[in-house]
Amino acid sequence: MLQAYPDVKATFNLTPSLIFQLQDLIDGAKDQYWVLAEKPAESLTEEEKIIILKRFFDANWDKVIGRFPRYKELLDMRGSDDSDATVQQALATFTEQDLRDLQVWFNLAWFDPDFLAEEPLQSLVTKGRDFQEDDKAIVFAKAREVMEMVLPIHKQLQDADQIEVTTTPYTHPILP
């Protein structure tokens, strides 16, 4: 976005831990959420389904989930809390397709709207539901592509004197 306004100057703080996390993800590291989202819906264990039903709605319900009708529908199906009773009830009613759609929407919804408005993500947003396992590969490939852009764009803007990059000690608890 800043590239569109060359007269605007900004300062970014890139912590070493963020840089290492980005590099680890680019190199193929996966957190528990990524692993659970990638796993074929038909292969999910009951324990994994429970984690998905509890954690894959961890986003702002109005500003993130509410923008996408199917994601909102899935939240309504699950219920407005993640108590054991609510999740157990959802576990009994969520189909394999519902779980797959939730796996895709949890990851798709975190993209900036500019990325969602372009292919290949635009087709998934338009499709909205009934995702296939292959659709997950599209989401994760785009996620890696975006992560790979982060540091080079910062370097390009820094070299052009449009941004200043600051940093802090590796795990310093107080940022500037």
C-alpha positions in Angstrom: 0.0 0.0 0.0 2.8 2.4 0.9 4.3 2.0 -2.6 1.3 3.7 -4.0 2.2 6.9 -2.0 5.9 7.5 -2.6 5.8 10.8 -0.7 4.6 9.1 2.5 7.4 8.0 4.9 6.9 5.4 7.6 8.8 3.5 10.2 8.5 -0.3 10.7 9.8 -2.4 13.5 10.9 -5.8 12.4 11.9 -7.9 15.4 14.4 -10.7 14.9 11.9 -13.2 16.2 9.4 -12.2 13.5 12.1 -12.5 10.8 13.0 -16.0 12.0 9.3 -17.0 12.2 8.7 -15.8 8.6 11.8 -17.6 7.4 10.8 -20.8 9.2 7.3 -20.7 7.6 8.8 -20.0 4.2 11.1 -23.0 4.6 8.1 -25.2 5.4 7.6 -25.1 9.1 3.9 -25.5 10.2 2.2 -24.7 13.4 -0.6 -26.8 14.9 -3.3 -24.7 13.1 -1.6 -25.1 9.7 -1.3 -28.9 10.2 -4.9 -29.2 11.2 -6.2 -27.1 8.3 -4.1 -29.0 5.8 -5.2 -32.4 7.0 -7.9 -34.0 4.8 -11.3 -33.5 6.5 -12.2 -37.1 6.2 -9.0 -38.1 8.2 -9.5 -35.8 11.2 -9.7 -37.5 14.5 -12.4 -36.5 17.0 -9.8 -34.7 19.1 -8.7 -32.7 16.0 -12.3 -31.9 15.1 -12.8 -30.5 18.6 -9.7 -28.3 18.4 -10.9 -27.0 15.0 -14.4 -26.3 16.3 -13.0 -24.5 19.3 -10.1 -22.5 17.7 -11.0 -21.9 14.0 -13.4 -19.1 15.0 -10.6 -17.2 16.8 -11.1 -14.0 14.8 -13.3 -10.9 15.2 -16.8 -12.3 14.6 -18.1 -9.1 13.1 -15.2 -7.6 11.1 -13.6 -10.9 9.9 -16.0 -13.8 10.1 -19.1 -11.7 9.4 -17.7 -10.5 6.0 -18.0 -14.0 4.6 -21.5 -15.6 4.6 -20.4 -19.2 4.8 -17.9 -18.6 7.6 -20.6 -16.8 9.5 -23.0 -19.7 8.8 -20.4 -22.1 10.2 -20.1 -19.9 13.4 -23.8 -19.9 13.8 -23.9 -23.7 13.4 -21.2 -24.1 16.0 -22.7 -21.6 18.5 -21.5 -18.5 20.1 -19.2 -20.0 22.7 -16.6 -22.7 22.7 -17.8 -24.5 25.8 -17.4 -28.3 25.8 -21.2 -28.7 25.5 -21.5 -26.4 22.5 -18.5 -28.1 20.8 -19.9 -31.6 21.5 -23.2 -30.6 19.9 -21.5 -29.1 16.9 -19.3 -32.2 16.6 -22.5 -34.2 16.2 -23.9 -31.9 13.5 -20.9 -30.7 11.5 -20.4 -32.7 8.3 -17.1 -33.5 6.6 -17.9 -30.7 4.2 -18.6 -28.3 7.0 -15.2 -29.0 8.5 -13.4 -28.7 5.2 -15.1 -25.3 4.6 -14.1 -24.2 8.1 -10.5 -25.3 7.5 -10.4 -23.1 4.3 -12.3 -20.1 5.7 -10.2 -19.9 8.9 -7.1 -19.4 6.7 -8.7 -17.5 3.8 -10.3 -14.9 6.1 -6.9 -13.7 7.4 -5.7 -12.5 4.0 -5.8 -8.7 3.3 -8.8 -7.8 1.1 -6.4 -6.8 -1.7 -5.2 -10.4 -2.0 -8.8 -11.7 -1.7 -9.8 -9.5 -4.7 -7.1 -11.1 -6.9 -6.7 -14.6 -8.3 -6.3 -17.3 -7.2 -8.0 -16.3 -3.9 -10.9 -14.4 -5.6 -12.2 -17.6 -7.1 -12.3 -19.2 -3.7 -14.1 -16.3 -2.1 -16.6 -16.3 -4.9 -17.1 -20.0 -4.6 -17.7 -19.5 -0.8 -18.5 -23.1 0.1 -18.2 -26.7 -0.8 -14.4 -26.5 -1.0 -12.3 -29.4 -2.0 -9.0 -30.6 -0.6 -7.2 -29.1 -3.5 -8.5 -25.6 -2.6 -6.5 -25.8 0.6 -3.3 -26.1 -1.4 -4.2 -22.8 -3.2 -4.6 -21.0 0.1 -1.4 -22.3 1.6 0.6 -21.6 -1.5 -0.6 -18.0 -1.5 0.2 -17.7 2.2 3.8 -18.7 1.5 4.0 -16.4 -1.5 2.8 -13.5 0.7 5.3 -14.3 3.4 8.1 -14.5 0.9 7.2 -10.9 -0.2 7.4 -9.3 3.3 11.2 -8.8 3.8 12.0 -8.0 0.1 9.4 -5.3 0.0 10.7 -3.8 3.2 14.2 -3.8 1.8 13.1 -2.2 -1.5 11.2 0.6 0.4 14.2 1.1 2.8 16.6 1.3 -0.2 14.3 3.9 -1.7 14.4 5.9 1.6 10.6 5.6 1.9 10.7 3.7 5.1 13.0 3.4 8.1 13.4 -0.1 9.6 14.0 -0.4 13.4 14.6 -3.5 15.4 14.8 -4.6 18.9 16.8 -7.3 20.8 15.7 -10.8 19.8 13.0 -11.3 22.5 13.0 -7.9 24.2 9.6 -7.4 25.9 9.4 -3.6 25.3 9.3 -2.3 21.8 10.3 1.3 20.9 
